[in-house]
Amino acid sequence: MFSPDVVTLRQFYTTKFGESARRVAMHAILKLWPELKGDSLLGIGYTSPYLDYYLAQGGQVMVCMPAYQGAAYWPPGSANRVCITDEVALPFQENSVNRVLMVHSVENSEQLALMMSEIWRVLTPGGRILMVVPNRLGLWSHFSNNPFGSGRPFSMTQMRELMSEHDFSVMRSDTALFMPPLAYSTVYGLARWFEKSGSFLFPILGGLLLVEAEKQIYAPVHQPVALRKSQRSRVAAVKPAMGLKKQSS
């Protein structure tokens, strides 16, 4: 399964095509999470293009980028908030994070079931998770000119099953990114029109699915503590992200 690395992802978001897609996705994220209200927020995957807004609110914002993807320093000109780690061994205590945002993560995960269990572990009781994933019915998952066209796309039914299997209760869901995945200025110049028309006429065909769920505090513990400790003993220590050279314009 092809998974875009951090260099590919970073380059995508430096283009006008990628920035247009980011603005559309960010608008959809803010509809569900307009502010942190003092909560801590952990981004998993390549989420840094979507976290500047929350960082400006003064909240506690952190990013974990999986080892298979690589990591990049963020935010520029400030203390690094990114670490590179194993996706099934997050470097946080149990019940320590209020919210988790996942972008370019779920569809590329090498151990999705274990990662979901790990996220459940670090979330506080009643903590929220927001997953942004490629829609199986949308065009973006079928084009290789964008990072949403890699990995496994999902249907809304599959997302609900995934949440249920790992003791999360789905609260809200939405779709976004209705513009065609074509890197032409005429197309992404009309991104707002595509979003308004597509969400009204063909809501199930958006390129992205957004699913917000809450940690079920009454869920059983599925993995014995001894086994979890054994897994952690085999995971290398967390390493800080390395900076990347700025791309020339």
N, C-alpha and C positions, 0 to 999 in steps of 0.2 A: 504494500500500500504506500503510495507516494505521499509524503508529508512535507510541506514547504518549510525550509529552515528560516532562521531569523533574518538572514540577509535578504531572501526573497520577499518575505513579508514586509520588511522595512522599505525595500525598494518600491513595492506596490503602493504603499501609502504616501510615497513622495511624488507620485504621478497625479495628474489632474483627475484621471479616471478613478484611482484609488481614493483620493480625497473626496470625490463626489460620493462614492459608495460609503465612505466613513461618515460623512455628514448625514446621509439618509439613515444609516444604522444607529448613529448617535441620537438622532431625533426619536427613533423608536425606543431606544433604551431610556431616554429621559421621560418618555410618557409613562413608563412603569416605575422608574426610580428618579424622580425630579431632584431629590436632595438626600444627603446622608443622615441628617438630623443627629449628628454626633456618633453615628455607627462607625465601626471599623470595616474597611472594605478590602478584600483580597481578590486580585485579578489572577486568573489561571489561564495560561496560554499566552498569546501575543495580544495583550489587552491595553498596553500603554497608549495607543492612539485614542482610546476611549476614556482615559482616566484623568486627563488634564482638568476637565471641568470639576470633578470631585476633589481633586487636589487643591484647586483654588478655593474650595469651601473651608479649607483648614482641617479636614478630617484625616483620620489615620488611614492611609492608602498604601498597600503593599502589592507586589507582583511576584508570582512564582512562574518561571518559564521552564518547561520540561527539558530534561537533558537532551532528548533526541532532536529538539528544535533548536537549541542554543539560546543565548540570551544577549540582550543589549542594554547598556546603561540607560537609566531613566530616573528622573527627568533631567534634561540637559541643564547644565549650570547650577545644579543643586545636589544635595547628598543623594547617593544612589538608593533606590527603594526596590531594586530587583535582585532576586536570587535565582540561581539555576539549581534545580533539584529533581529528584525522582518524583514522578507524579503520584506514586503510591506511598510516599513518605514525606508529607508536608512538614516543614520545620516549625510547627505551632502546637501548643498544648491543646488538650481537649476543651471544647466549649469556650474558645478564645476569640472567635471571629464572628461578627454580626452578619456580614453579607459576603457572598462570593459571586463574582462576575466571570463568566467563561466565554471567551471568543477565540477562534482558531485553536480549539482544544478538544472538545468532545469528539468531533469527526475524525481527528487524527490520533486519538488516544490509543496507546498500545495495550493498555490494561484498564479498560473503561470501568469494569465492575469494581475492581479494587480502588480505583481513583474515586468513584462515587462513595464508597464506604469511608475513605479517608476524608473526604469533604464533609460527610455527615459527622465524623468525629470532631473536627475542628470548629464546626458551627456551634454557636450558642443555642440553647433551647429556644425554639421559635425563630431561629435565624433563617435568612432567605438566600436562595440561590437563583441566579438569572443566567440561563443558557442561551447563547446566540449561535445557531447552527444552520447549515445549508438545508434548504427545503428540497426534499426529493421531487416535489412537483414543480419546482421553480426552474427557470432557465439557468441560473447562475451555477448550479451544481453540475451542469452538463457542459460547461465551457472551461477550458484549461488556461484561459488568459487571466484568471483571478484565483486567489487562494481559497475561495469558497467552492471551487471546482475540484478540490482534492479531498481525499479521505472518503468517509461514508456519509452520504446525506441521510436525513431522517424525515419521516412523516410525523404529523402531530400525534397520531395514535402511538407510534413508536416512542416518542418523547414522553408521553403520559405513562406508558408501560415502564420505561426506564426509571422514571421518578418513583412510581409505585413500588417497583422491585427493590428500591434502595431506601425506602422509608421516608419519602418526601411527598407532601401533599401539594398538588398543582393549585396555584392560586389564580393566576392570570396567564393569558397567552396572546400573542399577536403575530402578525406577519409584516414584512417590510422588504424593500429593495425590488420594486416592480419595473424599474427601467431595464431595458435589454442590456446584457453584459457586453457591450460594444464600446471600444475605446475611441469614440468619436465625439467631438465637442458638441455637435448637434444633439446627440443622445443625452449626455450627462448635463448639458445645459437645460434640458427639459425634465430633469430629475424630479422636481417638485410636482410637475404636472403628472408624470407617470405615477408617483406615489398617491396622489389624490384620486386619480382615475382608477388605478389598479386596486387600491384598497376598497373602493366602492363597488367596482364591477366584478373583479376576480380575486377576492381576498385570500383564497387558498393557493394562489399561484405566485406569491411573493418569493423572492430569492432566499429570504431568511425566515426562520422561525425563532421567536423569542418566547421562552417559557420560564415563568417565575414560580418557584415552589418553596414551601416552608418545611423545615426539619420537623419530623414527627417526634416529639419528646417521649412518646410512649413506645417507641420502636425497640425491639430486642437487640442485644448485642450479638452480631452474627459470627464474629471472629474471636476465638479464645485469646486472652491476653498474652499467653506464652507464645502463640504463633505470631502475633503482631510484633512482639519483641524480637523474635527470631528473624522476621523480615527486616526490621529496622537495623539489626546488626550487620546485615549484608549490604546496606545502602551506604554509598560514599558520603562523606560530609558535604554539606551545602557549600557551594562556591559562589562568590559574588559574580555579578555579570561583568563581562568585559566590554569596554567601549568599542564602537565601530567607527571607522573613518567616515567622515561626512561625505556623502555623494556629491560630486561636482555637478553643477547645474548646466 
